[in-house]
Amino acid sequence: MRRWLVTGGCGFIGSHFVRLLLRERPEAAVLNLDALTYAGRPENVADCAGDARYRFVRADIAEHAAVASAFAEFQPEVVVHFAAESHVDRSILNADAFLRANVLGTQVLLEAARRGVVGRFVQVSSDEVYGSIAAPGRASEEAALAPNSPYAASKAAADLLARAAMQTYGLAVVITRGSNTYGPNQYPEKLIPLAITNALAGQAIPLYGDGGQARSWLHVEDHCRGVLAAAERGTPGGIYNLGSEEETTNRALLGELLKLMGLPRELIQRVADRPGHDRRYALDSGRARRELGWQPRWSLAEGLPQTLEWYGTHADWVAAARAQDFDAYYRRQYGSASSAPTAGG
């Protein structure tokens, strides 16, 4: 049985990855290491608890002793590192937590991995490390790193630490960089779930600036399948962009969501843009298609209704997520939780 350690497995993408592993790799034993910060929801993996192949350990990845203990006991053969502070707006307010989790936490994991029996370390990163990409170009894996937010800078630093661990110690590292990801059980501070939950509650959907920021949206299941392909078939030292080519502006995306919900576009409320807001993200994912045999399966036309249906039928999950930290955060940043701007991607 192959032993997989997944960090951040109670978060959005990590929880979907844990379920994918247990569903499609019957030989996998999975240890989910998660600190259960505000966006880490135990209920995201509640359906895994009865599986004898699954274990959960609550631990901070930046704590050497906790990580060392988990590695010593479980002896993982593969590490897939999702755990991160990921909300750009929060990083602009205070970057400290991002440096601790995304930079120090990654280094602690790399150190434990190189001292153990790990045969593959997957660093799950973001398209934001490339910065804003002028149209019609797309960033390849050879593009320069040009992060424009504290969040993006922390992820770029983590990527470089992972690269250094391979160059210095021979750790078999693979890096994935995914485009904007959406789907069920994403914490409602992000653009799509916040728009949906605000609209369901009859609240305005704020939109940064002119709403012309362009993003390529990737369904969470497609993202997870790309990470799994990189873990199993990626070349050590390789970097793999995982992006959808379905590019749309934030303004158009919100319009499509409201159309699906049968609600008027007048619910969209324009607000001042956030500092350093990247205008466009776009990835060239040719390498992942050629070397990993990966390509997205979900179109936005399929994924948006599925996501909308999930939030519409999980009101208790939404209420619990908002109760922990959501309103306090938006009151701090915007003064009103009900009219807080969306993440904008």
N, C-alpha and C positions, 0 to 999 in steps of 0.2 A: 504494500500500500504506500503510495507516494504522499509525503507529508508537506502540506502547503500552509504557510503562515501568511495570513492576510491582515494587513493593518487597516484600521478604519472600516472594518466590516459591518459596522452598525450605521455607517453613513449612507449617502445616496448611492453612488456608483459601487462602493465596496459591498453593500448589502446585496445588490443585484449580482455581483461577481461571486459572492459566497454561494448564492442559490444556484447560479449557473454551474459552478464546480460540482456541487453535490448532486445536481440533476444529471449532468452529462459526463461526469468522470466517476464512475462507481468505485474506482480504486483509490480515490482521493480521501485523505484525512485532513481536516481543515481546522486550524486554530485561528480564531478571530480575536485579534488584539486591538482593543478600542478603549479610549479614555472616557467615552460617553460625554463629550462636550455638548453644547446646546444643539448641534445639528446631528449628533449621534443618537439615534432612536432605537432602543432595544426591540421595540415592536417591529422594526424593519426586518428582523431575522427571527421573529418569534416562531415561525413555522419550521425553523431548522433545529429547534431545541430538542426535538425528539429523535433526531438522527444520531446514532451511535458514533458516526464518523466526525461529528461536529463538536467543538469545544469553544467556549468563550472565556477570555481572561480580560478583566478590566485593568488597563495599565496605560500609563503615560509613556509614549515612545521616547520622550526626552529624558526619562529616568533610567540611568545605566543599570541599576540593580534590578528593576522590574523587567527590563528587556533581556538582560543576561539570564535571569531566572526562567523566563519563558523559553528562550532558546535552549538552555541546558536541559529542561524537562522534555520539550517537544521534539528537539533535534530536527528542525525543518530542513527540507531539501530544496524547497522553492519559497522565496519571499516575494510577495506582491504588495507593493507599498502604495496604498491609497491615502492613508491618514494625512490630513492636511487642514489647515485653516484656508478656506477657499474664497471667501466673499470679499471682492475688491473694495467695496465701500467700507467695510470694517477695517481693512488694512490701511485705508487713508486716514481713518480716525485714530488708529493706534496700531502700529506695526509690531509691537513687542510679541504678541502671541504668535504671529506669523513667523517671526525669526526663530522662536522657540520650537514650534512644531515642525515647520517646513525645512529649516536649516539644521538646527541642533538635533531634532528628532531623526532626521534622515542620517546624519552622521553617526548617531548612536546605533541605529539599525545596521548601517554598513559595517561598523566596527564589530558588532555581534556576529554578523553574517560571515565576515572573513575569518573569524575565529572558530566558526562551527563547521557544519557539513553541507552548507548551502551550495547547491550547484547552479543556481540561477537566481538573480536578484532583479526584479522588475521595478523600475522607478517610473511611477505613473505621473506624468507631467501635463502640461497645458500648452495650447497654441499661443497663449498670451506671452510666453517667453520671447517670441519673435517680434513683439510690438505690433504697431499698426502697419498693414500691408497695402500699398497703393494698388488700386485697380488698374488693369485686370490681373495683376500678378498673383502668384501663390507661393508661399514659403515652402521651400524644400528643407530637408533635414540638414543641409549644408548652410542654410541661411544664418546670418549673424544673430546672436542673441541681443535683443534690444528692448528689455522690459521697461514699461512705463508706469507701473504702479508698484507699491511695496509688495503686494501679493505676487505679482509676476516676477519681481526681482528675487523674492524668496524661493520661488520654484526654479528659476534659472540657477540660483546658487546651489540648490539641491541637485539639479542635473549635473552640475560641474563636480560636485562632491562624488556623485555616483561614477562619473567618468574617471575621476582621479583614483577611486578605489580599484577600478579595473587596471588602470595604467600602473599604479604603484604596487598593488597587492595581488593582482591577477584574479580578482573576483569577477565572475561572469555576469556582467551587468547588461541589461537591455533597458532602453528608455522609450516610453511611448508618450506622444504628445497629442492629446485629443482636442477636438474642437468643442464648441459649446454643446453641452449635453443636457438632455431633458428626458422626462418620463415620470412614472409613478414614484411616489414617496420622496421627492426632492424637497428639501426644506424651503418653506414659502417666502424666503427673502429674495430668491432668484426670480428672474424676469417672468418666465412662463408660469410657475406655480403662484407667484404673487398676483399676476394678472388674473388668473383663474379664480383664486380664492377671494380676491377683492370683488370681482364681478359677481361671484356667487353670493357675496354678502351685500350686494347693492352699493358698493363703494366705487369711487373713481379709480381709474388705473393711471397713475402718473407715468409720464414718459420723459426721459432726459432729453433736453435740447430739442432739436428738430426731429428726432427719431430716425435720422438717416444713417445711424450706425449699422454697418452690415455685418452679419454673422452667418456662418454655415452651421446648421443645427444637426446634431448627431443623437439618435435615440440611444438611451442608456444600454439597451441590450446589444446594439451594434458596437458600442464602445467596449463593453465587457468581452465580447467575442474577439475583438481586436487585441485586447490585453492578453487574453488566454492564448491566442495564436502567437503573440510575441513571446510569451513565457515558454511555449512548447517548441516553437520553430524559429524564433528569432536568432540572429547571429550575435554571439557575445560581442559587446561593444557597439551593437547596432542601435540606431535611433529610428523609430517608426512613427510617422505622422498618421493619425487616425481621424480623417475628416470627411464630412459630407460635402458634396458639391451643390447642395440645395441652399443657395445663398439668398438671404432676404434681409430687408431692413427691419429694425425693431418696430418701426411704425406700421409696416405692412404686416408683420407677424401678429401684432395686437389686433389689427383690423380683421385678420383671418380668424383669430380666436373668438372675437365678438360675433362674427358672422356665424360661426359654428354654434354659439350659444344663443343666437337669435336676439342679440342685444345691440343697441345703437353705438356707433363710433363716438358719439358725444361723451361716452364714459371715459375716454382717454383725456387725460389732463397733462398738458405740457408743463414741465418745471425746469428750473435752471440746470444746465448740464453739470456733471460731476468733474472735479479736477482730473486732468490727464486722461480723459476718456478716449480710448483708442477708437479710431473711426472704422476700421475694417480688419477682420481676421479672415485669413484664407489659407488653407493648407493644400499642398501637393501631396497626395497620399499614394502616389504611384508605387513607391517602394513596398508599402504594406500589401498592395494588391499583387505585385509581382512575386515578392519573396515569401509572403505569408499566405497567399491565397485568400486574403480578406477583402470583403467589400460590404458596405452597408446593405441591410435587407429592408430596413424601414424607411419609407418616404414620410415627409411631413404630413402628407394627406392621410396617411394611416396612423402616424404616431400622435398627432395632435388630438384627434377624437378619442384615442385610447387613453391618453393622459388626462384629458378633460373628464372622461367617464370615471377614472380612478378617483380624482379629487371630489367629484360630485357624490361618490358613494363612500367616502371616507372622512366624513365630517368630524368624527371623534379624533382621528389622527391629526387633522388640521388644528382642531381646538387644543389638543395636547401640545403640539409643536409650538403654537403661538403663545401658549400659557407660560412656557419656560423662560423665554428670553426675548421673544419677538417684539412685543409692545414696548418694553423698556429700551431696547435698541433704537427703535424708530422714534420714540419720544426724545431720546438723546440727540439723534442726528437731525430730525426734522420738526420736532415739536408736536407732531400729531401722528399717532399710529395709523389712523384711518386714512390719511392722505399722503402717506410716505411714498417717495419715489421708488420705482423699481430699480433693480440692479443694473438694468441696461445691458446685460450680457457680460 
